[in-house]
Structures are given as structure tokens and as C-alpha cells.
Amino acid sequence: MSQSTSKLSRRTLFAGASTVGAIAAVASLMPSVQSVATVADQPPKATPEKGGGYHLSAHVKQYYKTTLV
């Protein structure tokens, strides 16, 4: 039987697959980097007069729900 003389070897195939995987990983992280920059552009909230600064937000409520047994 004759073998094909293709230059596609196992090493080339894995190198190409890893390159595509790395590019996909970087591309998936790019939108999250942009969204963080837009949040940082917002001005900070004013400091409360009585001190503290704790407020019950939706994120905190969600955390409290996860701690219930």
C-alpha cells in the first residue's frame, strides 16, 4: 500500500490545535476586560455621613442565599 506524501503530521496537527485553542481562550477573555474598564469609568459613590458604608446589594443577598443550609 502506498502512503500519502502529505506534510500534515501528528506534530503539526497538535501544534495547530493548540494554537487555535490559545487564540480561542484569549478571545473569550477580551469582552470581560472591556467591561471592567467601563465600570472603572463610573464615579465612586459618596461616603455615608454616619460612617460604615455597608449596604445590602443584590450581590450580598445572593451570597446570603448560598449560605443557607
N, C-alpha and C positions, 0 to 999 in steps of 0.2 A: 504494500500500500504506500502511496506517496503522501508525504506530509506537505501541508501548505507552507509557503515561504512568507507568511505574514510576519510583520515586525511587532505584532501585538503579543507580548509575552505576559506571563503571570505577574512579573515585577512591574511592568508598565501599567497593567490593569489596576493593580493595587495602588500604585503611585497616583494614578488618575482619580481613582475613587477617593483616596484620602484628600486630595486637593479639592475635589468637589465638596466633600464633607466639611472641610475647613472653611471654604467660601460660604457654604450654607449656614454654618454656625455664626460667622461674622455678620452675615446679612440678617440673621434673626435677632441679633443684639442691637443693630443700628436703630430701629424705631424707639427702643427703650432709652437710648442715650439722648435722642432728640426730645423725648417727653420730659426727661429730668431737667433739661435746660429751660423748658418753658415754665416749669414750676418754680425754678430758681429766680425767674424774672419778676415774679409777683412780690409786691412789697410785704414786709413782715407785719403781723397783726400787732395792734397796740398792747402794751403791757397793762394788765388789770391794776386798778388803783389799790385794791386790798391785798395785792400780792398773790402768790400761788401760781396762777396761770393754767391750772389744770381745768380742762373742760371735757365733758363726756361727748365724744365724737362717735360717728358710725363705726370707725375702725376699733375704738375701745369697746363698744358694745359687742362687736363681732368677737373680739378676744374673750370677753366675759362669757359669751355663749359657748365657746370652745372649752372653757374650764369647768363647766357644769358636769357633774358625774351622773 
